[in-house]
Amino acid sequence: MVAGLTLAITGGTGFLGSHLIDAALARGFAVRALARRAQPARDGVTWVPGALDQPESLETLVTGVSAIIHVAGVINAPDRAGFVAGNIHGTHAMISAAERGRVRRFLQVSSLAAREPGLSAYGWSKAEAEAALMASSLDWTIVRPPAIFGPRDKEMLDLFRIARRGVLPLPPAGGRLSVIAAPDLAELLLDLAASNALTGAVIEPDDGRPEGWDHREFARAIGTAIGRRVRPLSLPRPLLAIIARIDTRLRGDRAKLTPDRVGYFCHPDWVSHERPPPDLWHPAVDTPARLAETAAWYRAYGLL
């Protein structure tokens, strides 16, 4: 193990969290990870039964750790209250646990959506969670990733599936986005957890593409990853709103395009601006290769 370094991780059973635990173990960290349900035993990982709304489990989680990486959060909820409970109250609970447990180093995985809190309840809740951490006494760093993708991701799976048909519906023309692969983001979080670099900073890491991706470029890149020529189809916001209502009605909590998401999907600038210094961290693998890895994982598990 890295001498004296034990990490407390929330969201470790989710997509990004699972990559974070893999990377932490590969680098020799000891891990304490919060889990609602029993998990398979794993060398180097202490699973702590509990949840963000169970303070006693959070006290157990942070006991004896060197740093906290707070990944857990709600990305989709039926109403504003769901985002408040998962993102705002959950962050307050972790801050309180850190302060009581005398853990100084605290990394918060936020979202670029927090940059525009007026566009969605999700972005607003992430911004409120950031404000709570900024007001704390902790040595914090806030990491705002853009769209995260990679093996095990279920959020972008629909894009890959639809792309097989040769046409990929997109937000209105003219918008740009940044992306980041989960394994690369995990390495950045570990670099920060092992140091006091960028304490008190809000950073926006991405795949290193200077001006991000035009939505149409990214659609074509997905097509290349699955071996299919894809025609991007930009849709107006009113039509996306109708599709979101239909998707929510048909799939309920499993809907990927919700009315709340339409607001920030249609915003033209989701490009990372406050990137970490390249001498501190840079992505290890370029996005086309990471997209190919993602498509291969989907195929291997019968999802694509």
MONOR-V835067 format. One record per residue. RES is the residue in one letter. SS is DSSP state (alpha for helix, beta for strand, coil for the rest). OMEGA is omega as a letter, one per 40 degrees, with the letter a starting at -180 (none if undefined). NEAR is the number of other C-alpha atoms within 12 Angstrom. Layout:
RES/SS/OMEGA/NEAR
RES/SS/OMEGA/NEAR
//
This chain:
M/coil/i/17
V/coil/a/19
A/coil/i/13
G/coil/a/15
L/coil/i/26
T/beta/a/35
L/beta/i/47
A/beta/a/49
I/beta/i/51
T/beta/a/45
G/coil/a/35
G/coil/i/38
T/coil/i/31
G/coil/a/27
F/alpha/a/29
L/alpha/a/39
G/alpha/i/37
S/alpha/i/31
H/alpha/i/33
L/alpha/i/43
I/alpha/i/43
D/alpha/a/29
A/alpha/i/28
A/alpha/i/38
L/alpha/i/27
A/alpha/a/21
R/coil/i/23
G/coil/i/22
F/coil/i/32
A/beta/a/34
V/beta/i/43
R/beta/a/43
A/beta/i/46
L/beta/a/43
A/beta/i/30
R/coil/a/22
R/coil/i/14
A/coil/a/15
Q/coil/i/17
P/coil/i/11
A/coil/a/11
R/beta/i/16
D/coil/i/18
G/coil/a/24
V/beta/i/32
T/beta/i/30
W/beta/a/34
V/beta/i/32
P/beta/i/26
G/coil/a/24
A/coil/a/33
L/coil/i/38
D/coil/i/25
Q/coil/a/22
P/alpha/a/26
E/alpha/i/22
S/alpha/i/26
L/alpha/i/39
E/alpha/i/32
T/alpha/a/28
L/alpha/a/41
V/alpha/a/41
T/coil/i/27
G/coil/a/23
V/coil/i/34
S/coil/a/35
A/beta/i/45
I/beta/i/50
I/beta/a/50
H/beta/a/47
V/coil/a/44
A/coil/i/43
G/coil/a/39
V/coil/i/33
I/coil/i/36
N/coil/a/31
A/coil/a/29
P/coil/a/27
D/coil/a/21
R/alpha/a/23
A/alpha/i/18
G/alpha/i/21
F/alpha/i/30
V/alpha/a/28
A/alpha/a/30
G/alpha/a/34
N/alpha/a/43
I/alpha/a/35
H/alpha/i/30
G/alpha/i/36
T/alpha/i/45
H/alpha/a/33
A/alpha/i/33
M/alpha/i/50
I/alpha/i/41
S/alpha/i/30
A/alpha/i/34
A/alpha/a/38
E/alpha/i/26
R/alpha/a/22
G/coil/i/27
R/coil/i/23
V/coil/a/31
R/coil/a/33
R/beta/a/41
F/beta/i/50
L/beta/a/49
Q/beta/i/48
V/beta/a/45
S/coil/a/41
S/coil/i/43
L/alpha/i/43
A/alpha/i/41
A/alpha/i/33
R/alpha/a/34
E/alpha/a/25
P/coil/i/24
G/coil/a/19
L/coil/a/25
S/coil/i/31
A/alpha/i/36
Y/alpha/a/43
G/alpha/i/36
W/alpha/a/31
S/alpha/i/41
K/alpha/i/45
A/alpha/i/35
E/alpha/i/32
A/alpha/i/39
E/alpha/a/41
A/alpha/i/27
A/alpha/a/26
L/alpha/i/41
M/alpha/a/25
A/coil/a/16
S/coil/i/25
S/coil/a/20
L/coil/i/30
D/beta/a/31
W/beta/i/38
T/beta/i/38
I/beta/a/45
V/beta/i/43
R/coil/i/41
P/coil/i/42
P/coil/i/38
A/beta/a/35
I/beta/i/38
F/beta/i/40
G/coil/i/38
P/coil/a/31
R/coil/a/29
D/coil/i/30
K/coil/a/26
E/coil/i/24
M/coil/a/30
L/alpha/a/31
D/alpha/i/24
L/alpha/i/37
F/alpha/a/40
R/alpha/a/28
I/alpha/a/24
A/alpha/i/32
R/coil/a/25
R/coil/i/20
G/coil/i/23
V/beta/a/24
L/beta/i/30
P/beta/a/32
L/beta/i/37
P/coil/a/36
P/coil/a/28
A/coil/i/23
G/coil/a/20
G/coil/i/27
R/beta/i/31
L/beta/i/39
S/coil/i/38
V/beta/i/40
I/beta/i/42
A/beta/a/41
A/alpha/i/41
P/alpha/i/38
D/alpha/i/33
L/alpha/i/44
A/alpha/a/43
E/alpha/i/32
L/alpha/a/44
L/alpha/i/47
L/alpha/i/44
D/alpha/a/28
L/alpha/a/35
A/alpha/a/39
A/coil/a/31
S/coil/i/22
N/coil/i/23
A/coil/i/27
L/coil/i/29
T/coil/a/26
G/coil/a/26
A/coil/i/25
V/beta/a/32
I/beta/a/36
E/coil/a/38
P/coil/i/44
D/coil/a/46
D/coil/i/41
G/coil/i/32
R/coil/a/26
P/coil/a/18
E/coil/a/21
G/coil/a/29
W/beta/i/32
D/beta/a/28
H/alpha/a/36
R/alpha/i/28
E/alpha/a/30
F/alpha/i/33
A/alpha/i/37
R/alpha/i/31
A/alpha/i/31
I/alpha/i/42
G/alpha/i/30
T/alpha/a/27
A/alpha/a/32
I/alpha/i/33
G/coil/a/21
R/coil/i/22
R/coil/a/20
V/coil/i/29
R/beta/i/25
P/beta/a/28
L/beta/i/22
S/beta/a/24
L/coil/i/25
P/coil/a/22
R/alpha/a/24
P/alpha/i/16
L/alpha/i/20
L/alpha/i/29
A/alpha/i/25
I/alpha/i/18
I/alpha/a/26
A/alpha/i/26
R/alpha/i/23
I/alpha/a/18
D/alpha/i/22
T/alpha/i/24
R/alpha/a/18
L/alpha/a/15
R/alpha/i/16
G/alpha/a/18
D/alpha/a/18
R/alpha/a/19
A/coil/i/27
K/coil/i/31
L/coil/a/38
T/coil/i/33
P/alpha/i/34
D/alpha/a/32
R/alpha/a/32
V/alpha/a/34
G/alpha/a/29
Y/alpha/i/37
F/alpha/a/39
C/coil/i/33
H/coil/a/29
P/coil/a/25
D/beta/i/27
W/beta/i/35
V/coil/i/34
S/coil/a/33
H/coil/a/26
E/coil/a/25
R/coil/i/34
P/coil/i/32
P/coil/a/19
P/coil/i/15
D/coil/i/11
L/coil/a/19
W/coil/i/26
H/coil/a/27
P/coil/a/29
A/coil/a/21
V/coil/a/23
D/coil/a/21
T/alpha/i/33
P/alpha/i/29
A/alpha/i/24
R/alpha/i/30
L/alpha/i/37
A/alpha/i/26
E/alpha/a/27
T/alpha/i/35
A/alpha/i/38
A/alpha/i/24
W/alpha/i/24
Y/alpha/a/27
R/alpha/a/19
A/alpha/a/13
Y/coil/i/15
G/coil/a/11
L/coil/a/20
L/coil/none/24
//
